Amino acid sequence: MSYESPEDKARHDLINPALTKAGWKIQHFKTANIYASKGVAVEFFQLGKRVGEADYVLFIDGKACGIIEAKKEGMTLIGKEPQSNRYAQGFPKEFVFIDLPLPFVYESTGTETRFTDLWDPKPRSREIFSFHRPETLEKWIADGKETLRKRLTEFPKLENEKLWPAQKTAILNMEKSLFGAKPRALIQMATGSGKTFTAVNMCYRLIKNAKVKRILFLVDRGNLGEQTETEFETFVVPQDGRKFTELYNVHRLTSNKILDSDKVCISTIQRVYSMLKGEKKFEEINEEKSSFEDDYSFEPASVEYNKIFPPETFDFIIVDECHRSIYNLWKQVLDYFDAFLIGLTATPSKSTIGFFDKNLVMEYGHENAVADQVNVDFDVYRIRTKITKEGSLIPKGETILKRDLRTRRKRWETLEDDIKYDETKLDRAVVSKDQIRTVIRTFRDKVKTEIFPGRKHVPKTLIFAKDDAHAEEIVQIVREEFNEGNEFAQKITYKTEGEKPENLIRQFRNEFNPRIAVTVDMIATGTDVKPLEIVFFMRSVKSRNYFEQMKGRGVRVIKNDDFKAVTPDAMAKERFVPKSRKSSRTALFGHLLLNIHMVNGTQK
């Protein structure tokens, strides 16, 4: 098809399909029926000799409410705002309109679209994924000039006696950022300092005072969604006495559906991506891997318009544990939504701060939290083994046991050549049970003498393994070396069957047994296990931020009575101990780590 101009090509090949997907009926000015649908976009609209021709005028229920200025693909758009504003102001008075100037103004090439709401206190254009649906503009028209950005300037005094000072500061600083309509903001608060509780308070104030339609609360893994849901369920509304969930519907997504009544949706970004792709189902197992460990050889998630979940589905998105995968693999999922973004993290990286426009509204580190007695400090204990540091050699002629990784079938084989391996192959290509046993036996002998002298019971310990098979070996050896049964040490990974991993985590948190849990990355970020006193690394960690998250599992304070209910011979949680192995990577972290094939960490 040939076009009279590049603008015509952009209009008919890109803009018209985008408007149709968003629910608009497109009509020509000369033959238009502005009542043909709830939302009608009239092309080539004649505004009068002194004003000119608007590419599109938008009508809701027969009343003009907006303008679209179309430009050819590749054109920059901010410089076109004076033209579209002139059309919005010059709309002829002989037609029925909502207000003058028409409040909803778009500039678009079809591949890029900018939008300005002239009813905002300080109208500022923003890039959006696609045009808003007619039902959305209808809702905004009903709200009148009390726009979301106007309501975000009118928060009442913050009154909640349960908030710690740092939490109050975070909320007030966030609201100051929203007063200026800044689209992205980052809150950095140390692990254990109550980021989720702070976020729930923010959600309540946003819904109650700013009349926010819906909030998406993104968690790092599926099992953290249940923990977040519990925070909402137990939150008592200040000056009201009712629970949050008695007033507003909180929906932890376990299916690919959102209800009209939902005010807060809790999900992983993996599930949200599945929903945008139009998938009917999404297996929960796909939500149980931390995005800290994503394979960055994957292509970034491509996103297309979905009329069931349009870009205006959420007014706010809170990204908990907003680590690096958000900014590459999954960035387009966040960019799809026309929503304010709030990041929560204990360990911001440069890319994190950059993604949130350097709008770091709160900095509250581990040292601050320890000083405020919100967290406990840590000691580091090292265990060294030669194989961990240098690897080893298996001489030819040795008879070794080989295991098929897929079937786990065993066979004996006599080596024809020497096999030399370094530490990177240990417990992956080569499993040295003797080395694992040496480390665990050392831990057994030292835990109640040097690390926690005088203890009768083994402190709650979390061991990070390299993979599921490595975790299996560790659990077996722990049980043998401590001369204990199955309940004493449990594996908690995605491959655990018979009991849901979240139930095992709950037992680890609230019951006497298990004393030792072995995981890979299921409990690495966000999971709250307050009685934990030892964090034990039997693996290296690629990311410094991920390492800090893992180490941070032990910093949380706990009431003495609750602590003694789980560990009867403990007086109070005053510290925790991270154990680590010495390597160039741990040296980079700048921490005095435990030297071992593994890293042991005890947190207070």
N, C-alpha and C positions, 0 to 999 in steps of 0.2 A: 504494500500500500504506500502511495506517495502522500506527502503532507506539504501544506503551504509553508510551514515554518517549523523550526526545531521545537518551539513551544507547543505547536499542535501535536507533534509526535509525542512529546512528554505527556501531554494531556490525555491523549487517546490510548497510548500504549501502557502508561504507568499510573497516572493520577486517576483516570476513570475506573480502572480495575480496583485500585486501592479504595476508592470511595464506595464502590459496589460491595466489596468484601466487608466494609464497615457498616453496611446497611443503608446506604444512601441511594435514592432513586435519581438518576441523572436525566435532566430534560433540557431542551433548547429554549432559549429566551422567547422565540417567536411562537412556540406552540406549548409552552409550559403550563402544567396544571400543578400549582404549588400545594394542592390538597391531595395529590395522588398517593402520598405516603406520609408517615410521620416525619421523615427527613427527606427533603428534596434539595438537590444541588442543581441550580439553574446556570447553564453555560452561556457565555457571551452576553452577560446582562448589561443592558444599556442604562447607564447612570445619568446621562445628560451630557450636553455639549461641553460644559466646563469641567466635567469630571472624567468622562471617558467610559470605557467598557471594562467591566470586571470579568475576569476569567470565570469565576463562579460566585454566586450568592447562595448562602445556605438558608433554608427555611425549615422551621420546626412547627408543625401543625399550622402551616400557612402564614407564619410570621417570620420575617427576615431576622436573622440573628448573627450571621457571620459572613466572612469574605475569604476566598482562596485566591491568592495570586500565583499563577503557574509560570514557571520558568523552565528553560531547556535544561536537560540533564548536564550536570557539571558546573552549573552556575552557583556562585555563593549567594546566600539568601539574606543575611542581616542587612545588607545594603539595599534590599528591596522593601524593607519595612515602611519607609515613608510613602511609597506608592500604595501599598495595601491599606495603610492607615488613612490615606486620602480617600480611598474608595469607601472605607467603613464610615467615615465622617460625612461623605457626600451622597449617601444613599437617599434616593428621592422620597419625599414625604408623602407622595400619593399612594405608596404601597404600605401595607401593614408591617410594622417592625417592632422588635422587642425594646430597643433603646437606640439612641444615637449618641456617639457612634455605635455601629454594630459591635457587640463586645468580643466576638470570637474571631480572631484573625489568624489566617494561615498563609505561609509562603511555602511552595513545594515544587520540587523537580520530579517528584515521583519516587526517587531514590533517597531523597533527603527532604524532611519536612520540619518546619519550625512553627511554633504556636505561641500566641500572646492572648491572655485574657485581660481585656482592657478594664474589667471591673476590679482587678487586683489593686491593692493600695499603691504599689509601684510597679506597673505593668512591665514585665521583663520576658522577652521571648525565650523559649527553650526548644531544644530539638526533641522530637517525639518519633516513635517508630512508625506510626501511621495515624490517620485521622480518627478522631473520637467518634463513637457511635451516636446516632440521633438521641437515643435514650439517655446518654450521658449529658449531652447539651440540654435536654429537657430538664434533667435534675438540676443542673447548674442554673438554669433560668428560674426554676422554682425557688432556689436559694437566694436569687437576686444578687445584690452587690455584697452580700455576706459570703464571700468566696472562702475557700479553704485557706488561702494565704492571708486573708483578712482575719480569719478566726485564729490563725497561728500567732497573731500579735496580741492576743487578749487572754493569756493564761492567768488564772487567779493565783493567789499566794499558795506556796507549797506547804501543805500541812500533813505530815505523816510522822508520828513519833518513832516509828520503827526504822526509819531511814538513818543510816550512819551518816556522819558529816560528809564523807567523800561521795556517797551516793546522792545526797542532796546537791552537792556542787555539780556533779555530772548532769543531773536533770536540769538544773537552772542554766548551766552553760549550753546544754542542748537547746533549750527553749529560746535562749538568746540568739543562737544560730538560726533557728526557725523564724524568729522575729524578722531576720534579714532575708528570709526566703532562700537560704543557701540550700542547694539541692542535696548535698552530701555532707556528712559529718561523721567523725570517728571518735569513739570513746575508748581510751586505753585504761583498763583497770586490772590490777594484779589478779592472778588466779586466786579464787577463794574470797575475793572482796565483794561478792554479790552482784555481778554484772546482770545476771538474769532477773534478780529481784528489782534491780534498778530499772531494767527494761520493762518489766511488768508495770511498775509505777508510771513510766512514760506512756505505755499503752493506755492505761486507764485515763490519764489526763488528756491524751490525744482524742480518745473516743468521747469522753464526757464533755470536755470543754471545747475542743476544736471540731467536734462532730465528724471525725474521720470515718469514712465509710467502711474500710476494711484494711487490716494490717497483715502482711505476710511475715512470719517469724521463721527465718531459715536457720536450721541447725546443721552441724557438721556431719552427723550420722543419725540413722533412724532411732537408735536406742536413746539418744539425747533428746529426741522429741517427747518421749514419755516423761523425762525429768522436767522438761520445760512446761509441759502440760500440768504437771503437779504444782509447779510454782504459781500458775494461774488459778488452779483449783483451790489452793490454800491462801491466796491473797485476800486479805480482809480490806474492804474498801474504807478508806479513812472517813470519819464522821458519818458512817452509814451502818457498818457492822455486818453487812452482807458480803458474801464471797463474790469475787470477780465473775465467776461462771454462773452465779445466780442472776446477774444483770446482763451479761453479754455472752454470746455463743462463741466458745473456743473450740476449734475443730483441728485435731491432730490428724493429718491426712494419711489414711491407710488405703484409700482408693483415689482414683483420678477424678474426683468430683468435688466441687465447691458449692455450698448451699447459699441461697440468697441471704439467709439470716446470719451467716458467719461474720463475726467481727474480727476475729484473729484466726488465721490459718497457720498451723505449725507444719513445716515440711523440710525435706532436704531439697537442695537445688536439682539433684538428679531426678526426683519425682516431678518437680515443676517443669523441667525440660521434657519429660515424658508426656505430661499433660499438653504442653504446647505442640508437641508433635502429633497429638490426636490419638495417642494410644489409650485403649480402654482399660488396660491393667498395667501394673508395674510391680514386679516382685520385690518384696521387702528386703530380701537378701542384697539387692542392688544398692540399698541405702546404708549398708553397714560397713563400708570402707571409708576411712577418713580421706578427704580430698587433699590432705597434706601429702599423701603418698601417691597421688595420681601420676600416671605415666604421661609425661608431657610430650611424647611423640604423637599422641592422639591429635586429631584435628579439633579446633575449637568447635563448640556446639553451634550449628547453624540454626537460625530461628526464622520462621515465617509467621505471617499473621494468622491468628486463630480466633474466629468470631465467638467461640464459646468462652475463651479467656482473652478478651481484648486487652490492650495495653493499660487501660484505665481500671482494670480489675482491682488493683490495690492502690491506696493513697500513700502507704508507707511500706517499706521493706526494711526489716531489722535483720542484719546479717551477723549471727553469732559465730565466734571463732572465724572471723573474716580473713582467712589466710590466702596464700598465693594463688590457689586454683581459681578463686573468684575472678582473678584479673587476666586469665588466659583462656582456659578451657570453657569456663562458664560465664564469661563477661557478657556475652550477647544475650544471655537469659535475663540478666539484670537490666541491660540496656533496653530490652523490649518493653519494660513497664514504665509508664508515666507516673513515677512515684518518687517520693523522697527516700534517700538511702541513709540508714544509720548503721555504722559498723561497730561491733563490740569485739575487743580483743585484749589479751594480756600481753601479746608479743607483736607489736606492729613492726613490719618491715618497711623499707623505703617504698616498695611498690604499693603496699597497703596505704601509706600516708599519701602517696601520689594519687592513687585511685580516688581517695576521698578529698581531693582538691586541697590537700594540705590543711584541711579544716579539722585539726586535732583539738577538740573542745575540752578534753579531759586527759590529764596524764597523772596516773596514780600507780606507781611501781611497787615492786615487792618490798623494797626497803621502807616505803611509806606505810604499807600495810602491816609490816612487822612492828614498826614504831607505834602504830595505832592499835596494836594487839588484835588486829583483824586476821593476820596470818601468823604462822610460826616460822622461825628461821630454820636453816638446815645445816647439818654437818655432812662431810663427805668421807666415805670409807672406801679404800681401794683394795682390790685383790688382784694380784698379778699371776699370770701363768705364762710360761715361755711360749707355748703353742699359740696362745692368743696374740702375742706380740710378734712372733717370727714365723708362725706356721711350722711345718715339719715335713718329714720325708718317710714314705713307706717303701722299704727296700723290695727289690724284685725277689721272687721266691716266696714272699709272704702270702699266706692264704687269707683272703679278706671276704667279708660278707657284703654283697651288693644287693640293693633294694630298688626295684622298679618304681619310679616316682608316680606313675599313673596307677598301677595295680597294687603297689606296696609288696609285691611278691619278692621273696628272698632267694638268693642263690650264692653258693660259695665259689670263689674263683682264685686261682693261684696267679700272682702277678708275673708277667714276663719281663717287665721293665719297672724301674723305679718310678714312683709317683711322688712328685714334690708339690706341695700346696702351701699357699700363703693364708693369712688370716681372713681374706675376703671369701675364700672357699670353705672356711671352717663352718660346720653346721649347715652347709648348703650342699656342695658337691661331696664334701667329706664330713662325716660325723664322728667325732672322737668322744665316745661316752666317758672315757677315762678323764678327759679334760673337763667335761661337764661335772662329773662326779667330784673332781678335785675342787672345783669352785664351790659347789653346793656343800661339800664336807667342810670346807674352810668357813663358809657362812654359818653352818650349823654350830661349829665349835666356837665362833667368835660372837654370835648374835646375843647370847645371854651373859657373856663375860666382858667383852670389850665394847661392843656397840650399845647394848642396853643392859649393863651389869645388874645382876640381882633379879632379873625377870624370871618368872616361872613359866610363863606362856610365851611362845614366839609372837612378837608384834605382828600386826597385820602387814603383810608384805605383798607387793605387786611386782612380778617379774615380767619384763618385756623380752619376748623371744623373737627370733628372726622370721619364722614362719610357723605354720600350723604343725608341721612335722617336728620342728625343733621344740616347740612348746610341748608336744607329746613326750619327747625324751626327757625334758626337764621335769615334768610332773611325776613321771615314773621314778626318776632318781631322787627327787625331793622326798617322796613317800618312803623310799627305801632308807635313805640316809637319816631321816628323822624318826624312822621306825613307827610310822603312823599309817592310818588307813586312808581310804578314798576321800573321806570328808575333809581331811586335813589340807589337802592340796587339790585344786580344781583347775582345769583348763577352761578359759572363757574366751572363745574365738567364734568366728562366724560359722565354723563347722561343728560347733557343739550341738548335739542333738538330744532329744528326750526332755530337755528343759530349756525354755527360752533363755538366751543370754542375759536379757534384762532381769530375769528372775534370779539368775546366779549372781549377777551384780548386786541385786538387792540383798541376797543372803550374805554376800561378802561384806556389805555395808552394815547390816543390822544384826547379824547373828555371830555366835562365837566361831563357828566354822563356816567356810574354810579360813584357815589362818594364812595360807599362801595361795594367791591366784596367779596363774600364768596366762598372759595374753600376747597378742601381736600388736594390734593397734586399736582394738575395740574400746579400751578404757584410756586411750592416749590423750583425748581432748575433752574437756567439759564435764566428764562424768564425776559426780560428787561422791567420794568415799572418805568421809571425815575421819574415821578411826585409823586410816592408813598411816603407818609410821616408817615404812621402808619402801623405797622405789628402787628396783634392782634392774639394771640394764645389762642384758646378755646379748646385746646387738648394738651395732653402730647406727647412727641416725644422720640422714643426709642433710636435713634442714635444721639450722640453729633454732628457728622459731618453734619447729615441731619438738625439738629436744626440750626447750623451755616449757612447752605445754605438757609434755610427758612428765618431766620432773615436777611440775606444779601440781600433780595429783595429790601430793602429800602435804601441801601447805595449809590446808583448811583447819581452822580451829573447831573445837567441839566441846560441849559442856562436859564437865567431869563425870557426872552421873551417867550420861549417855556413853561416854568413853569407857567407863568401868563396866557397863552392861555388856560390852563386846569384848573388852580385855580386862578381866577382873583385877589383875595385879598391877595395873597401870594407875598411877596417881593423877597425872594431868598430862595433856599433850603440850609439850613445851618446845619440841623440835621434831624434825624428821631427818632421815639419813638417805641421801641419794648415793648409790654405789655405782661405780663406772669402771670401765677399763681405760687404761692410758693409751692414747693414740693421737696422731696428728690432728684428727678431727676434734677430739675432746679438748685438745689444747687450744684450738681456735675458739671454742666456746668460752674460754676464759674462766672456766670453773675448775676448782680443785676436785677432780672426779676420782671415783674409785677405780683403781687399776685392776682389771680382771679381764678374763675373756668376756666378762659381762660387766655391766655397771650396776652397782647396788645403790639404791637411793632410799634413805629414810627421811621422812618428812615429819615435822612436828605438827 
